[in-house]
Amino acid sequence: MDFQLTDDQRALRTGMRELLERRFPRTRLRAVVDGGAVRGDGGAVRGDGGAERGGELDRALWRELGAAGLFALRVPESAGGVGLGLPEVVLAFEEAGRALLPGPLVATELAAGLSGSLAAGAARGETVVTALDEGGAPVEHLASADVVLVLGPRAVEVIPAADAVRSVEPMRSVDPATPLHRTTPRRTGLDQAEQTDRPERTDRPDRTDRPDRTDQADRTDQAGPGRSGLAARLRREAALLTAAQQLGSASRTVELAVDHAKRRTQFGRPIGAFQAVQHLCAQMLVRAESARSVVYAAAVTEDPGDIAAAKLLADEAAVHNARDCLQVHGGMGFTWEADVHLHLKRAWVRAGQWQSAAEGEEELAAGLVSTVETCL
């Protein structure tokens, strides 16, 4: 099996990187994290520097990403999409992670894969979709979202963002570009329906106004690792796309560390000439490339165990590479002006999204047990 990228895949990755370098350069990123919202013309509007800084998405950029096909990569050509597959989406999201592009990218891409008016708006970048997972992970960018994709234990539902706002509360985010909300016990009508164990709700909107895939909302998923069903599949895809973003961040911190090691001199020599710094950079590269092979393989196989392994390795690579990059930068790495801390903070947030380390380990353990039982 050949896992080498095709010419078209390389062109996709290059095009995505060039688009983000042009439309979301470092100056735009710093405008967000330093407390200013960004305008569609590339300028910055100073904010109040409070907890919500970086919380307002640039709708013009979001629509441009949609026009470029980022959210419609897996939408069939007959429906106006690009007609590619999960591997191509992984490549694009890796570049988004490399640039620390803010926003609920994963949830919007998942929604674009549905059918109906919601999917069309998400695919074009006109509708911002965030997600609320029953696992308890915080909801990101809720204030900028139009709708919320709710993944319950057994069902999937789409609700207006205004309804979700009444069931969550803001929380302090370690990442200044990712505002978060935590769920409360009574967070959605979906949970209430499950708690009362009613087979059907009579107050649901007309199904013609909802995505076709949510017609499967009454299907029951199997409990535990390896469970099947719509909600479980969406979680696996979300975990893989989050891993792709972590991979992009891990690769970028390798570049930042190596570039600094070449430029920074100490005792008359570049610090990259010292063996201790060389070892740190080499370890960072090994982590990133090890994660890359597993993430790319999981995009091809779409196996739950492969995706769990990809998320585990990508989370480790993103977090530890950011820490080692900070170490290479020395005292400068601890300053707000350096971008290293932004990669570390974003990696921390992503590590807790969609599939935690404990959940990934449980998924892998369940796969091993199943394999052993099959052999006996």
Order of alpha helices (4+ residues) and beta strands (2+ residues): alpha-alpha-beta-beta-alpha-alpha-alpha-alpha-beta-beta-beta-beta-alpha-beta-beta-alpha-alpha-beta-beta-alpha-alpha-alpha-alpha
